[in-house]
Amino acid sequence: MKKRAILSIVAASAMVVGLAACSSGDSGSGDGGEGEGGLIGVAMPTKSSERWINDGDAVKSQLEEAGYEVDLQYAEDDIPVQVSQIENMITKGAVALIVASIDGTTLTNVLADAEAADIPVIAYDRLLRDTTAVSYYATFDNFLVGQQQAWTVTNGLGLTELDGTPIDGAPAGPFNVELFAGSLDDNNAFFFFDGAMDVLQPFIDAGTIVIPSGQTDIEQVATLRWDGETAQSRMEDILTSEYSGDVRVNGILSPYDGISRGIISALEGSGYTVGAEWPVISGQDAELDSVKAIVAGEQYGTIFKDTRDLAAKAVEMTTAVLAGEEPEVNNTEDYDNGEFVVPSFLLEPSIVVKDNIQEQLVDTGYWTADEIGL
């Protein structure tokens, strides 16, 4: 994707390496604290999403517990900044890199530098594409995440249980549903959307679910950078063009909590109120504001991906590779990055709705009851 432009950006970014290395980032253990295991660079995409803050903190703390110095950097969704941050990590002598990319297709050159220096690279939750430099990939079962997002919607509409089991005597519909997807530069967005459509397409074919906007292709429903304001604007346009009078939207497939909150704002601005007419809205990441929205009845559910478990898996992979060992993987078929199938470990996500917030999020220590407002 736009490789010539990216090459130009990478070249230009070299001029701002020093600035980028200290912008939007949190250095690891500081100038004086050198971990006995060496320096590990951790590149995260942004602090604008609560989940990435949690991911970064979890990876950093677990690596430090394992005896490593950590250079944790956030690029605020700026590709040249992330390139520069990774370049600086290599220059500083990182023994390994853990990378959650902004755009998995844009780091080919800098990762080639890491490969040339024999620095192992672990792709964190977002697949690194078009490179042979990536050693392993730690993520969740992203196709299942998409299925669970769709089951959240179908459960809220009374069509299935949360695990997708059909409900006897389910309503015939038709239900008006609109679809949202993630950013096309994130490989996960395609897995999420494919998983969701695997669930929803039979209902669409049967006429139980209809898509009044007619927007059903991922290119039509994608949300660049997973941005909530972008999603809000698109939802407002759909409500204006397709819904008037007694025609109401009954369900919205949302792939991420930030997008869900943008959708909620659009609904409120269009006169929807929480209650019988409020649509079923899915989500992902169990961000605190969205968990509160679930309690308030604004969002029906979210997909919980425990960042502590993902961080532990990435750290386990990294330390194993540095020790000359092969880390555990459970998928060697699905994640082709354009160069080879990257050996991966897929963690299992879970669905959170109002009735199981205590069990899923409070009892596990992810959020406290006071934080959620229970």
One Martini backbone bead per residue (centre of mass of N, CA, C, O) as a GRO file, in nm:
protein
  374
    1MET     BB    1   0.087   0.043   0.029
    2LYS     BB    2   0.227   0.313  -0.077
    3LYS     BB    3   0.546   0.261  -0.095
    4ARG     BB    4   0.674   0.514  -0.217
    5ALA     BB    5   0.571   0.707   0.000
    6ILE     BB    6   0.702   0.561   0.238
    7LEU     BB    7   0.995   0.592   0.154
    8SER     BB    8   0.990   0.899   0.178
    9ILE     BB    9   0.912   0.910   0.473
   10VAL     BB   10   1.153   0.755   0.586
   11ALA     BB   11   1.368   0.950   0.488
   12ALA     BB   12   1.253   1.199   0.638
   13SER     BB   13   1.254   1.078   0.930
   14ALA     BB   14   1.564   1.087   0.983
   15MET     BB   15   1.555   1.399   1.066
   16VAL     BB   16   1.362   1.309   1.343
   17VAL     BB   17   1.475   1.103   1.546
   18GLY     BB   18   1.533   1.260   1.805
   19LEU     BB   19   1.247   1.367   1.843
   20ALA     BB   20   1.079   1.100   1.824
   21ALA     BB   21   1.215   0.946   2.063
   22CYS     BB   22   1.065   1.166   2.275
   23SER     BB   23   0.794   1.139   2.147
   24SER     BB   24   0.513   0.987   2.261
   25GLY     BB   25   0.683   0.864   2.514
   26ASP     BB   26   0.817   0.589   2.719
   27SER     BB   27   1.059   0.523   2.891
   28GLY     BB   28   1.199   0.304   3.068
   29SER     BB   29   1.449   0.278   3.319
   30GLY     BB   30   1.646   0.473   3.214
   31ASP     BB   31   1.974   0.579   3.224
   32GLY     BB   32   2.060   0.391   3.489
   33GLY     BB   33   1.872   0.129   3.406
   34GLU     BB   34   2.016  -0.179   3.333
   35GLY     BB   35   1.920  -0.457   3.222
   36GLU     BB   36   2.055  -0.775   3.226
   37GLY     BB   37   1.902  -0.859   2.944
   38GLY     BB   38   1.850  -0.587   2.819
   39LEU     BB   39   1.714  -0.421   2.544
   40ILE     BB   40   1.363  -0.346   2.483
   41GLY     BB   41   1.152  -0.272   2.224
   42VAL     BB   42   0.836  -0.080   2.242
   43ALA     BB   43   0.579  -0.049   1.993
   44MET     BB   44   0.316   0.181   1.991
   45PRO     BB   45   0.057   0.357   1.838
   46THR     BB   46  -0.129   0.474   2.095
   47LYS     BB   47  -0.301   0.689   2.350
   48SER     BB   48  -0.608   0.720   2.248
   49SER     BB   49  -0.617   0.426   2.355
   50GLU     BB   50  -0.663   0.251   2.636
   51ARG     BB   51  -0.554  -0.029   2.553
   52TRP     BB   52  -0.256   0.060   2.478
   53ILE     BB   53  -0.178   0.143   2.756
   54ASN     BB   54  -0.220  -0.133   2.888
   55ASP     BB   55  -0.025  -0.286   2.710
   56GLY     BB   56   0.234  -0.128   2.766
   57ASP     BB   57   0.238  -0.167   3.073
   58ALA     BB   58   0.240  -0.478   3.071
   59VAL     BB   59   0.497  -0.527   2.909
   60LYS     BB   60   0.695  -0.361   3.075
   61SER     BB   61   0.658  -0.497   3.354
   62GLN     BB   62   0.728  -0.791   3.259
   63LEU     BB   63   1.011  -0.733   3.152
   64GLU     BB   64   1.129  -0.617   3.413
   65GLU     BB   65   1.081  -0.877   3.579
   66ALA     BB   66   1.285  -1.033   3.367
   67GLY     BB   67   1.543  -0.811   3.338
   68TYR     BB   68   1.463  -0.567   3.154
   69GLU     BB   69   1.499  -0.313   2.946
   70VAL     BB   70   1.269  -0.039   2.852
   71ASP     BB   71   1.143   0.092   2.533
   72LEU     BB   72   0.861   0.291   2.540
   73GLN     BB   73   0.649   0.369   2.253
   74TYR     BB   74   0.446   0.635   2.114
   75ALA     BB   75   0.303   0.751   1.785
   76GLU     BB   76   0.018   0.871   1.736
   77ASP     BB   77  -0.048   0.762   1.439
   78ASP     BB   78   0.259   0.809   1.328
   79ILE     BB   79   0.454   0.666   1.107
   80PRO     BB   80   0.730   0.820   1.113
   81VAL     BB   81   0.757   0.798   1.418
   82GLN     BB   82   0.768   0.490   1.439
   83VAL     BB   83   1.014   0.453   1.265
   84SER     BB   84   1.205   0.626   1.443
   85GLN     BB   85   1.175   0.467   1.704
   86ILE     BB   86   1.290   0.201   1.591
   87GLU     BB   87   1.559   0.307   1.499
   88ASN     BB   88   1.647   0.394   1.787
   89MET     BB   89   1.639   0.115   1.915
   90ILE     BB   90   1.861  -0.003   1.737
   91THR     BB   91   2.083   0.206   1.807
   92LYS     BB   92   2.064   0.134   2.129
   93GLY     BB   93   2.065  -0.201   2.131
   94ALA     BB   94   1.847  -0.387   2.082
   95VAL     BB   95   1.756  -0.737   2.131
   96ALA     BB   96   1.446  -0.654   2.092
   97LEU     BB   97   1.109  -0.652   1.938
   98ILE     BB   98   0.788  -0.494   2.005
   99VAL     BB   99   0.513  -0.470   1.760
  100ALA     BB  100   0.256  -0.221   1.725
  101SER     BB  101   0.112  -0.122   1.454
  102ILE     BB  102  -0.033   0.106   1.250
  103ASP     BB  103   0.098  -0.009   0.972
  104GLY     BB  104   0.191  -0.326   0.858
  105THR     BB  105   0.327  -0.203   0.564
  106THR     BB  106   0.552   0.040   0.679
  107LEU     BB  107   0.819  -0.141   0.815
  108THR     BB  108   1.016  -0.289   0.623
  109ASN     BB  109   1.291  -0.133   0.640
  110VAL     BB  110   1.336  -0.126   0.951
  111LEU     BB  111   1.313  -0.439   0.981
  112ALA     BB  112   1.559  -0.502   0.806
  113ASP     BB  113   1.757  -0.382   1.007
  114ALA     BB  114   1.696  -0.581   1.231
  115GLU     BB  115   1.766  -0.836   1.074
  116ALA     BB  116   2.066  -0.756   1.015
  117ALA     BB  117   2.104  -0.745   1.350
  118ASP     BB  118   1.959  -0.990   1.486
  119ILE     BB  119   1.661  -0.887   1.560
  120PRO     BB  120   1.397  -0.979   1.712
  121VAL     BB  121   1.040  -0.998   1.610
  122ILE     BB  122   0.731  -0.907   1.764
  123ALA     BB  123   0.406  -0.933   1.693
  124TYR     BB  124   0.147  -0.711   1.823
  125ASP     BB  125  -0.182  -0.793   1.729
  126ARG     BB  126  -0.035  -0.685   1.464
  127LEU     BB  127   0.046  -0.755   1.159
  128LEU     BB  128   0.345  -0.794   0.986
  129ARG     BB  129   0.407  -0.693   0.662
  130ASP     BB  130   0.624  -0.757   0.407
  131THR     BB  131   0.814  -0.956   0.593
  132THR     BB  132   1.098  -1.151   0.737
  133ALA     BB  133   1.150  -1.030   1.038
  134VAL     BB  134   0.934  -1.184   1.168
  135SER     BB  135   0.897  -1.432   1.413
  136TYR     BB  136   0.627  -1.357   1.579
  137TYR     BB  137   0.270  -1.392   1.689
  138ALA     BB  138   0.060  -1.199   1.908
  139THR     BB  139  -0.286  -1.288   1.976
  140PHE     BB  140  -0.606  -1.321   1.881
  141ASP     BB  141  -0.902  -1.463   1.781
  142ASN     BB  142  -1.022  -1.275   1.527
  143PHE     BB  143  -1.256  -1.434   1.408
  144LEU     BB  144  -1.399  -1.474   1.681
  145VAL     BB  145  -1.441  -1.181   1.746
  146GLY     BB  146  -1.638  -1.133   1.511
  147GLN     BB  147  -1.846  -1.337   1.599
  148GLN     BB  148  -1.900  -1.208   1.878
  149GLN     BB  149  -2.006  -0.942   1.771
  150ALA     BB  150  -2.247  -1.069   1.625
  151TRP     BB  151  -2.369  -1.216   1.873
  152THR     BB  152  -2.431  -0.962   2.023
  153VAL     BB  153  -2.648  -0.869   1.824
  154THR     BB  154  -2.828  -1.128   1.810
  155ASN     BB  155  -2.888  -1.132   2.110
  156GLY     BB  156  -3.022  -0.848   2.133
  157LEU     BB  157  -3.249  -0.948   1.910
  158GLY     BB  158  -3.323  -1.264   1.986
  159LEU     BB  159  -3.168  -1.498   1.800
  160THR     BB  160  -2.930  -1.560   2.012
  161GLU     BB  161  -2.695  -1.662   2.178
  162LEU     BB  162  -2.373  -1.575   2.270
  163ASP     BB  163  -2.272  -1.855   2.110
  164GLY     BB  164  -2.499  -1.880   1.857
  165THR     BB  165  -2.742  -2.012   1.955
  166PRO     BB  166  -3.041  -2.074   1.871
  167ILE     BB  167  -3.363  -1.943   1.924
  168ASP     BB  168  -3.652  -2.037   2.014
  169GLY     BB  169  -3.881  -1.828   1.876
  170ALA     BB  170  -3.761  -1.626   1.708
  171PRO     BB  171  -3.771  -1.355   1.550
  172ALA     BB  172  -3.826  -1.258   1.205
  173GLY     BB  173  -3.864  -0.972   1.157
  174PRO     BB  174  -3.710  -0.721   1.038
  175PHE     BB  175  -3.376  -0.598   1.085
  176ASN     BB  176  -3.201  -0.304   1.128
  177VAL     BB  177  -2.864  -0.296   1.000
  178GLU     BB  178  -2.531  -0.181   1.068
  179LEU     BB  179  -2.193  -0.149   0.938
  180PHE     BB  180  -1.868  -0.189   1.091
  181ALA     BB  181  -1.518  -0.121   1.052
  182GLY     BB  182  -1.202  -0.106   1.039
  183SER     BB  183  -0.887  -0.060   0.939
  184LEU     BB  184  -0.729  -0.131   0.634
  185ASP     BB  185  -0.425  -0.123   0.778
  186ASP     BB  186  -0.556  -0.364   0.949
  187ASN     BB  187  -0.559  -0.699   0.947
  188ASN     BB  188  -0.780  -0.751   1.167
  189ALA     BB  189  -1.031  -0.626   1.027
  190PHE     BB  190  -1.081  -0.871   0.839
  191PHE     BB  191  -1.131  -1.086   1.053
  192PHE     BB  192  -1.364  -0.951   1.195
  193PHE     BB  193  -1.553  -0.924   0.948
  194ASP     BB  194  -1.559  -1.219   0.860
  195GLY     BB  195  -1.673  -1.330   1.123
  196ALA     BB  196  -1.934  -1.163   1.125
  197MET     BB  197  -2.043  -1.255   0.840
  198ASP     BB  198  -2.064  -1.554   0.909
  199VAL     BB  199  -2.316  -1.486   1.091
  200LEU     BB  200  -2.500  -1.269   0.924
  201GLN     BB  201  -2.558  -1.376   0.634
  202PRO     BB  202  -2.792  -1.576   0.688
  203PHE     BB  203  -2.986  -1.348   0.789
  204ILE     BB  204  -2.977  -1.186   0.528
  205ASP     BB  205  -3.074  -1.412   0.331
  206ALA     BB  206  -3.354  -1.448   0.506
  207GLY     BB  207  -3.446  -1.139   0.604
  208THR     BB  208  -3.394  -1.076   0.912
  209ILE     BB  209  -3.163  -0.901   0.793
  210VAL     BB  210  -3.109  -0.557   0.713
  211ILE     BB  211  -2.940  -0.308   0.488
  212PRO     BB  212  -3.035  -0.001   0.410
  213SER     BB  213  -2.759   0.121   0.290
  214GLY     BB  214  -2.594  -0.125   0.136
  215GLN     BB  215  -2.338  -0.153   0.330
  216THR     BB  216  -2.116  -0.459   0.303
  217ASP     BB  217  -1.837  -0.371   0.245
  218ILE     BB  218  -1.537  -0.304   0.384
  219GLU     BB  219  -1.478  -0.047   0.213
  220GLN     BB  220  -1.753   0.096   0.311
  221VAL     BB  221  -1.716   0.035   0.652
  222ALA     BB  222  -1.463   0.159   0.713
  223THR     BB  223  -1.222   0.290   0.976
  224LEU     BB  224  -0.998   0.509   1.003
  225ARG     BB  225  -0.805   0.443   1.278
  226TRP     BB  226  -1.059   0.387   1.455
  227ASP     BB  227  -1.240   0.647   1.446
  228GLY     BB  228  -1.500   0.795   1.615
  229GLU     BB  229  -1.562   1.050   1.439
  230THR     BB  230  -1.588   0.899   1.174
  231ALA     BB  231  -1.822   0.719   1.267
  232GLN     BB  232  -2.020   0.941   1.339
  233SER     BB  233  -2.046   1.066   1.058
  234ARG     BB  234  -2.150   0.812   0.914
  235MET     BB  235  -2.399   0.767   1.093
  236GLU     BB  236  -2.535   1.036   1.031
  237ASP     BB  237  -2.568   0.985   0.727
  238ILE     BB  238  -2.742   0.731   0.751
  239LEU     BB  239  -2.975   0.852   0.916
  240THR     BB  240  -3.051   1.070   0.707
  241SER     BB  241  -3.089   0.872   0.444
  242GLU     BB  242  -3.252   0.598   0.591
  243TYR     BB  243  -3.387   0.750   0.852
  244SER     BB  244  -3.740   0.787   0.910
  245GLY     BB  245  -3.964   0.816   1.128
  246ASP     BB  246  -4.032   0.472   1.186
  247VAL     BB  247  -3.743   0.428   1.095
  248ARG     BB  248  -3.519   0.205   1.253
  249VAL     BB  249  -3.240   0.118   1.419
  250ASN     BB  250  -3.151  -0.206   1.572
  251GLY     BB  251  -2.842  -0.252   1.467
  252ILE     BB  252  -2.472  -0.249   1.545
  253LEU     BB  253  -2.171  -0.315   1.398
  254SER     BB  254  -1.894  -0.298   1.618
  255PRO     BB  255  -1.526  -0.330   1.648
  256TYR     BB  256  -1.513  -0.076   1.862
  257ASP     BB  257  -1.553   0.131   2.128
  258GLY     BB  258  -1.486   0.405   1.992
  259ILE     BB  259  -1.694   0.365   1.769
  260SER     BB  260  -1.939   0.329   1.952
  261ARG     BB  261  -1.932   0.616   2.073
  262GLY     BB  262  -1.981   0.758   1.804
  263ILE     BB  263  -2.256   0.626   1.751
  264ILE     BB  264  -2.399   0.727   2.003
  265SER     BB  265  -2.377   1.028   1.934
  266ALA     BB  266  -2.544   1.010   1.673
  267LEU     BB  267  -2.805   0.908   1.802
  268GLU     BB  268  -2.850   1.142   1.999
  269GLY     BB  269  -2.850   1.363   1.766
  270SER     BB  270  -3.119   1.198   1.636
  271GLY     BB  271  -3.319   1.122   1.901
  272TYR     BB  272  -3.222   0.895   2.056
  273THR     BB  273  -3.324   0.668   2.322
  274VAL     BB  274  -3.301   0.497   2.590
  275GLY     BB  275  -3.458   0.183   2.508
  276ALA     BB  276  -3.669   0.038   2.291
  277GLU     BB  277  -3.523   0.211   2.039
  278TRP     BB  278  -3.253   0.108   2.105
  279PRO     BB  279  -2.977  -0.016   1.982
  280VAL     BB  280  -2.764  -0.269   1.909
  281ILE     BB  281  -2.420  -0.263   2.042
  282SER     BB  282  -2.107  -0.324   1.977
  283GLY     BB  283  -1.757  -0.432   2.056
  284GLN     BB  284  -1.409  -0.353   2.182
  285ASP     BB  285  -1.187  -0.386   2.490
  286ALA     BB  286  -1.317  -0.286   2.758
  287GLU     BB  287  -1.358   0.004   2.798
  288LEU     BB  288  -1.458   0.198   3.047
  289ASP     BB  289  -1.668   0.380   2.902
  290SER     BB  290  -1.814   0.127   2.775
  291VAL     BB  291  -1.890  -0.016   3.032
  292LYS     BB  292  -2.065   0.215   3.130
  293ALA     BB  293  -2.254   0.201   2.879
  294ILE     BB  294  -2.364  -0.077   2.946
  295VAL     BB  295  -2.490  -0.004   3.217
  296ALA     BB  296  -2.669   0.233   3.070
  297GLY     BB  297  -2.765   0.101   2.772
  298GLU     BB  298  -2.590   0.199   2.512
  299GLN     BB  299  -2.429  -0.070   2.526
  300TYR     BB  300  -2.441  -0.410   2.496
  301GLY     BB  301  -2.130  -0.483   2.412
  302THR     BB  302  -1.810  -0.661   2.446
  303ILE     BB  303  -1.470  -0.741   2.387
  304PHE     BB  304  -1.252  -0.936   2.581
  305LYS     BB  305  -0.897  -0.851   2.594
  306ASP     BB  306  -0.644  -0.952   2.783
  307THR     BB  307  -0.355  -0.773   2.814
  308ARG     BB  308  -0.201  -0.950   3.015
  309ASP     BB  309  -0.194  -1.208   2.838
  310LEU     BB  310  -0.063  -1.087   2.587
  311ALA     BB  311   0.191  -0.987   2.723
  312ALA     BB  312   0.286  -1.262   2.828
  313LYS     BB  313   0.320  -1.389   2.548
  314ALA     BB  314   0.525  -1.187   2.431
  315VAL     BB  315   0.738  -1.229   2.650
  316GLU     BB  316   0.771  -1.532   2.612
  317MET     BB  317   0.868  -1.517   2.321
  318THR     BB  318   1.112  -1.333   2.362
  319THR     BB  319   1.270  -1.500   2.575
  320ALA     BB  320   1.293  -1.756   2.404
  321VAL     BB  321   1.451  -1.642   2.163
  322LEU     BB  322   1.693  -1.533   2.338
  323ALA     BB  323   1.741  -1.847   2.437
  324GLY     BB  324   1.703  -2.037   2.173
  325GLU     BB  325   1.396  -2.083   2.159
  326GLU     BB  326   1.072  -2.224   2.108
  327PRO     BB  327   0.780  -2.105   2.109
  328GLU     BB  328   0.460  -2.122   2.162
  329VAL     BB  329   0.214  -2.245   1.930
  330ASN     BB  330  -0.137  -2.254   1.751
  331ASN     BB  331  -0.055  -2.114   1.458
  332THR     BB  332   0.035  -2.213   1.093
  333GLU     BB  333  -0.200  -2.082   0.865
  334ASP     BB  334  -0.348  -1.771   0.882
  335TYR     BB  335  -0.067  -1.570   0.888
  336ASP     BB  336  -0.013  -1.414   0.604
  337ASN     BB  337   0.231  -1.148   0.517
  338GLY     BB  338   0.343  -1.205   0.200
  339GLU     BB  339   0.599  -1.408   0.275
  340PHE     BB  340   0.473  -1.566   0.529
  341VAL     BB  341   0.384  -1.782   0.780
  342VAL     BB  342   0.317  -1.679   1.092
  343PRO     BB  343   0.386  -1.777   1.390
  344SER     BB  344   0.119  -1.833   1.634
  345PHE     BB  345  -0.072  -1.691   1.911
  346LEU     BB  346  -0.407  -1.761   2.024
  347LEU     BB  347  -0.630  -1.599   2.202
  348GLU     BB  348  -0.918  -1.586   2.409
  349PRO     BB  349  -1.211  -1.440   2.396
  350SER     BB  350  -1.485  -1.235   2.539
  351ILE     BB  351  -1.810  -1.171   2.637
  352VAL     BB  352  -1.963  -0.854   2.729
  353VAL     BB  353  -2.226  -0.792   2.952
  354LYS     BB  354  -2.412  -0.678   3.198
  355ASP     BB  355  -2.442  -0.969   3.349
  356ASN     BB  356  -2.091  -1.019   3.332
  357ILE     BB  357  -1.904  -0.798   3.452
  358GLN     BB  358  -1.819  -0.911   3.722
  359GLU     BB  359  -1.687  -1.173   3.618
  360GLN     BB  360  -1.497  -1.057   3.383
  361LEU     BB  361  -1.379  -0.768   3.525
  362VAL     BB  362  -1.376  -0.780   3.844
  363ASP     BB  363  -1.282  -1.069   3.932
  364THR     BB  364  -1.012  -1.029   3.742
  365GLY     BB  365  -0.904  -0.714   3.787
  366TYR     BB  366  -0.944  -0.506   3.552
  367TRP     BB  367  -1.185  -0.384   3.710
  368THR     BB  368  -1.361  -0.194   3.924
  369ALA     BB  369  -1.656  -0.119   4.063
  370ASP     BB  370  -1.594   0.183   4.099
  371GLU     BB  371  -1.504   0.246   3.810
  372ILE     BB  372  -1.781   0.152   3.681
  373GLY     BB  373  -2.039   0.188   3.892
  374LEU     BB  374  -2.166  -0.066   4.074
   0.00000   0.00000   0.00000
